Amino acid sequence: MGWARLETDFPMNPKAVALEATRSGRDALWLYIKSLCHARCALSNGLVDHAVARKLVLGLPHGASLVDLLVKHRLWDETDGGYRIHDYLDYNDSAAQIRAELAAGRRRAAESKARRASGEASAKLQHDVRRSFASPVQSSPNQESESTALSGKPDVLALDSGEAITGQHTPSQDGLQSQAREVLQHLNARTGKSFEPGAANLRLIGGRLKDGASVEKCRAVIDLQVAEWGRPPKPGEKDMRKYLRPKTLFNATNFAQYLGALGAAHTNGTAAGQAEITGYEGRSYYHVR
C-alpha cells in the first residue's frame, strides 16, 4: 500500500474553490483525487496517459468535460500522450525513490530475520552449556515468581540464569547485585522511567551479568535500544517506547540479539560510543514481549 500526498490547505486553494462552486467542478476534483492515487500505485511520476484518463472518468458524468476542467484550472498539464498532474513531484516521491525505499525495506527484513535466527541459535547454545554444568536446583511451591516484589523476608533473588543471590551475600554476590542496580539506574536515567530494584528486575539483569555480560555491555544495549525506540513514532509506526523495560531488554533471547547488533566493538568487553549506537537508528528487531 502506498500514499499520495495532498496539501492540507488544498480545499482553500483558489483552483479548488473555483471548481467546487459547480457540480461538474466537484466531479472534476474527484477525478483529480483518483488521478493522484493512480500515479502513486502505477509509479507514473504523475503521468496520466489518454487510456488511463478514459478509465478514470468511467462512472462520472460528462467525463471529457471534466478533463478539460482540470486542464483549464491547471490541475493537469497537457503533455505528449496524455496529461501530467501539476507539480506532482514537488509533493510526492519519484518512482526511483519509492523503488529504492522498497528495496531497502526488503533488505532490512532479510537482515532482521538472519539476526533473529543467529540470536536464537546463540541463546539456545548458551542455555544448553549452562544446563550441562549446572547442579540441580530444588524448587519450592512458595518460590516467588518473576513478577513479585521484594518482601520483608531475607531477599532471595533467583537469577535468570538459574542461580541465586541469597540474604547471606558473599562478596561476589554483593558485587553482582550492585552491578545489576547500576544497570537499572542507567535504564531509568536514559528512559526517564522509575523501575524499582525489585526481585524480578534484578533477576533479569543479574542473569545476563552471570552469563558473562559486563556492565558496559548492558549499558550499551540500553543505549542502542533507546536510540532506536526512544523517539515518538511516526504516523503508521508502532510506539516502541513501552518496550524499553527490563522484561524486554534483558530477556535472554532478546539480549543476545541486541548484543549481537552492537558489533565487534563489544565482543572484547569495551563499550561503543554514541556514534556507533545511533548508527542503528531505524532498524527493527524481533523480541519477546
C-alpha positions as CSV (number, residue, x, y, z in Angstrom):
1,M,0.0,0.0,0.0
2,G,1.3,3.5,-0.9
3,W,0.3,7.0,0.0
4,A,-0.2,10.0,-2.2
5,R,0.3,13.4,-0.7
6,L,-2.1,16.3,-0.8
7,E,-1.6,19.7,0.9
8,T,-3.8,20.2,3.9
9,D,-4.8,23.6,2.6
10,F,-5.9,22.2,-0.8
11,P,-9.6,22.9,-0.1
12,M,-8.7,26.6,0.3
13,N,-6.6,26.7,-2.9
14,P,-8.2,29.1,-5.4
15,K,-8.3,26.4,-8.1
16,A,-10.2,24.0,-5.8
17,V,-12.5,26.8,-4.6
18,A,-13.4,27.7,-8.2
19,L,-14.1,24.1,-9.1
20,E,-16.2,23.4,-6.0
21,A,-18.7,26.0,-6.9
22,T,-20.3,23.8,-9.6
23,R,-21.4,20.2,-9.8
24,S,-19.2,19.4,-12.7
25,G,-16.3,21.1,-10.9
26,R,-16.8,18.9,-7.8
27,D,-16.8,15.8,-10.1
28,A,-13.5,17.2,-11.6
29,L,-12.0,17.4,-8.1
30,W,-12.9,13.8,-7.5
31,L,-11.2,12.9,-10.8
32,Y,-8.1,14.8,-9.7
33,I,-8.0,12.7,-6.4
34,K,-8.4,9.5,-8.4
35,S,-5.5,10.5,-10.7
36,L,-3.3,11.1,-7.6
37,C,-4.0,7.6,-6.4
38,H,-3.3,6.1,-9.8
39,A,0.0,7.9,-10.1
40,R,1.2,6.6,-6.8
41,C,0.1,3.0,-7.5
42,A,1.4,2.9,-11.0
43,L,4.6,4.8,-10.1
44,S,4.0,7.0,-13.1
45,N,5.6,10.2,-11.7
46,G,2.3,12.0,-12.2
47,L,1.7,11.0,-15.8
48,V,-1.9,10.1,-16.8
49,D,-2.0,8.9,-20.4
50,H,-5.1,9.1,-22.5
51,A,-6.0,5.4,-21.9
52,V,-5.8,5.9,-18.1
53,A,-7.8,9.1,-18.3
54,R,-10.6,7.3,-20.1
55,K,-10.7,4.7,-17.3
56,L,-10.6,7.3,-14.5
57,V,-13.7,9.1,-15.9
58,L,-15.8,6.0,-16.1
59,G,-18.9,6.5,-13.9
60,L,-18.5,10.2,-13.9
61,P,-21.0,12.3,-15.9
62,H,-19.5,14.3,-18.8
63,G,-16.1,12.7,-18.5
64,A,-14.4,14.6,-21.3
65,S,-15.5,17.9,-20.0
66,L,-14.1,17.0,-16.5
67,V,-10.7,16.5,-18.1
68,D,-11.0,19.9,-19.8
69,L,-11.8,21.5,-16.4
70,L,-8.7,20.1,-14.8
71,V,-6.6,21.3,-17.7
72,K,-8.3,24.7,-17.6
73,H,-7.7,25.2,-13.9
74,R,-4.1,23.8,-14.3
75,L,-4.5,20.8,-12.0
76,W,-3.5,18.7,-15.0
77,D,-1.0,19.8,-17.7
78,E,-1.3,18.5,-21.2
79,T,1.8,16.5,-22.4
80,D,2.7,14.1,-25.1
81,G,0.4,11.1,-24.9
82,G,-1.8,12.4,-22.2
83,Y,-1.6,14.6,-19.1
84,R,0.7,15.2,-16.1
85,I,-0.6,16.1,-12.6
86,H,0.6,19.7,-12.0
87,D,3.6,19.9,-9.6
88,Y,3.2,16.2,-8.7
89,L,6.9,15.5,-8.0
90,D,7.1,18.7,-5.8
91,Y,5.0,16.9,-3.2
92,N,5.4,13.2,-3.9
93,D,8.3,10.8,-4.2
94,S,9.5,9.8,-7.6
95,A,9.2,6.2,-8.9
96,A,13.0,5.8,-8.4
97,Q,12.8,6.9,-4.8
98,I,9.9,4.6,-4.0
99,R,11.6,1.6,-5.6
100,A,14.8,2.3,-3.6
101,E,12.8,2.5,-0.3
102,L,11.0,-0.7,-1.1
103,A,14.3,-2.5,-1.8
104,A,15.9,-1.1,1.4
105,G,12.9,-2.4,3.3
106,R,13.3,-5.9,1.9
107,R,17.0,-5.8,2.8
108,R,16.2,-4.8,6.4
109,A,13.6,-7.5,6.7
110,A,16.1,-10.2,5.5
111,E,18.8,-8.9,7.8
112,S,16.5,-8.8,10.8
113,K,15.4,-12.4,10.0
114,A,19.0,-13.5,9.8
115,R,19.9,-11.8,13.1
116,R,16.9,-13.4,14.8
117,A,17.9,-16.9,13.6
118,S,21.5,-16.2,14.8
119,G,20.4,-14.9,18.1
120,E,18.1,-17.8,18.8
121,A,20.8,-20.3,18.0
122,S,23.3,-18.5,20.2
123,A,20.8,-18.3,23.1
124,K,20.0,-22.0,22.8
125,L,23.7,-22.9,22.8
126,Q,24.3,-20.8,25.9
127,H,21.3,-22.4,27.6
128,D,22.5,-25.9,26.8
129,V,26.0,-25.2,28.1
130,R,24.8,-23.8,31.4
131,R,22.4,-26.7,31.8
132,S,25.2,-29.2,31.2
133,F,27.3,-27.8,34.0
134,A,24.7,-26.6,36.5
135,S,23.8,-28.6,39.6
136,P,20.1,-29.4,40.1
137,V,18.2,-26.6,41.9
138,Q,15.3,-27.7,44.2
139,S,12.2,-25.5,43.6
140,S,9.7,-24.7,46.3
141,P,6.0,-24.3,45.9
142,N,6.4,-21.0,47.7
143,Q,9.1,-19.7,45.4
144,E,8.4,-16.2,44.2
145,S,7.5,-15.7,40.6
146,E,9.3,-13.3,38.3
147,S,6.7,-10.6,38.8
148,T,6.8,-10.5,42.6
149,A,8.5,-7.7,44.5
150,L,10.9,-7.8,47.5
151,S,9.2,-8.8,50.7
152,G,10.1,-8.3,54.4
153,K,11.9,-11.7,54.4
154,P,15.6,-12.0,53.7
155,D,16.0,-11.3,50.0
156,V,16.5,-14.4,47.7
157,L,16.9,-13.1,44.2
158,A,16.9,-16.1,41.8
159,L,18.9,-15.1,38.8
160,D,17.5,-15.6,35.3
161,S,20.5,-17.9,34.7
162,G,19.2,-20.4,37.3
163,E,21.4,-19.3,40.3
164,A,20.6,-17.2,43.3
165,I,21.7,-14.2,45.4
166,T,20.7,-15.0,49.0
167,G,20.4,-12.8,52.1
168,Q,23.8,-14.1,53.2
169,H,25.8,-12.4,50.5
170,T,29.3,-13.4,49.6
171,P,31.5,-10.5,48.2
172,S,30.9,-11.7,44.6
173,Q,27.2,-11.9,45.1
174,D,27.2,-8.4,46.6
175,G,29.1,-7.1,43.6
176,L,26.7,-8.8,41.2
177,Q,23.6,-7.2,42.8
178,S,25.4,-3.8,42.9
179,Q,26.1,-4.1,39.2
180,A,22.5,-5.1,38.4
181,R,21.3,-2.0,40.3
182,E,23.8,0.2,38.4
183,V,22.5,-1.1,35.1
184,L,18.9,-0.5,36.2
185,Q,19.8,3.1,37.3
186,H,21.2,3.6,33.8
187,L,18.0,2.4,32.2
188,N,16.0,4.8,34.4
189,A,18.3,7.7,33.5
190,R,18.1,7.0,29.7
191,T,14.3,6.5,29.6
192,G,13.1,8.8,32.3
193,K,11.3,5.9,34.0
194,S,11.4,4.6,37.6
195,F,11.8,0.9,37.5
196,E,12.2,-0.4,41.1
197,P,15.2,-2.6,42.1
198,G,12.8,-5.4,42.9
199,A,13.4,-9.1,42.6
200,A,12.1,-9.5,39.1
201,N,14.1,-6.7,37.6
202,L,17.4,-7.6,39.4
203,R,16.9,-11.2,38.5
204,L,16.7,-10.5,34.8
205,I,19.7,-8.1,34.8
206,G,21.7,-10.4,37.1
207,G,21.1,-13.3,34.8
208,R,22.8,-11.5,31.9
209,L,25.7,-10.4,34.1
210,K,26.1,-14.0,35.3
211,D,26.1,-15.2,31.7
212,G,29.2,-13.0,31.2
213,A,27.9,-9.7,30.0
214,S,29.7,-6.7,31.6
215,V,28.0,-3.6,33.0
216,E,29.4,-1.7,30.0
217,K,27.7,-4.2,27.5
218,C,24.4,-3.9,29.4
219,R,24.6,-0.1,29.3
220,A,25.5,-0.2,25.6
221,V,22.4,-2.4,24.8
222,I,20.2,0.1,26.7
223,D,21.7,2.9,24.7
224,L,21.3,1.1,21.4
225,Q,17.6,0.4,22.0
226,V,16.9,3.9,23.4
227,A,18.4,5.3,20.2
228,E,16.1,3.1,18.1
229,W,12.9,3.0,20.2
230,G,13.1,6.2,22.3
231,R,11.7,8.7,19.7
232,P,7.9,9.3,19.3
233,P,6.5,7.1,16.5
234,K,5.9,8.5,13.1
235,P,2.4,8.1,11.6
236,G,1.6,4.5,11.0
237,E,4.5,3.3,13.2
238,K,4.2,1.3,16.4
239,D,5.2,3.1,19.6
240,M,8.2,1.0,20.8
241,R,9.0,3.2,23.9
242,K,7.0,0.9,26.2
243,Y,9.4,-2.0,25.4
244,L,12.3,0.0,27.0
245,R,12.0,-2.1,30.1
246,P,13.9,-4.9,31.9
247,K,11.5,-7.6,30.8
248,T,12.1,-7.0,27.2
249,L,15.8,-5.8,27.1
250,F,17.2,-8.4,29.4
251,N,15.2,-11.4,28.3
252,A,17.9,-14.0,27.4
253,T,16.9,-14.4,23.8
254,N,16.4,-10.6,23.2
255,F,19.6,-9.6,24.9
256,A,21.7,-12.0,22.7
257,Q,20.2,-10.3,19.6
258,Y,20.7,-6.8,20.8
259,L,24.2,-7.6,21.9
260,G,25.0,-9.1,18.5
261,A,23.7,-5.9,16.8
262,L,26.3,-3.9,18.7
263,G,29.0,-5.5,16.5
264,A,32.6,-6.4,17.2
265,A,33.2,-3.3,19.3
266,H,31.6,-5.2,22.2
267,T,33.0,-8.6,21.8
268,N,36.1,-7.7,23.9
269,G,34.1,-6.1,26.6
270,T,34.5,-2.4,25.6
271,A,31.6,-0.1,25.3
272,A,30.7,1.5,22.0
273,G,30.5,5.3,21.6
274,Q,27.4,7.2,20.9
275,A,28.2,7.4,17.2
276,E,28.3,3.7,16.9
277,I,25.0,3.3,18.7
278,T,23.0,5.9,16.8
279,G,24.1,4.2,13.6
280,Y,21.3,1.6,14.2
281,E,18.5,4.2,14.0
282,G,15.6,2.8,12.1
283,R,16.4,-0.9,12.4
284,S,13.8,-3.3,13.7
285,Y,14.5,-6.3,16.0
286,Y,12.3,-9.2,17.0
287,H,11.8,-9.5,20.7
288,V,9.7,-11.4,23.3
289,R,7.1,-9.2,24.9
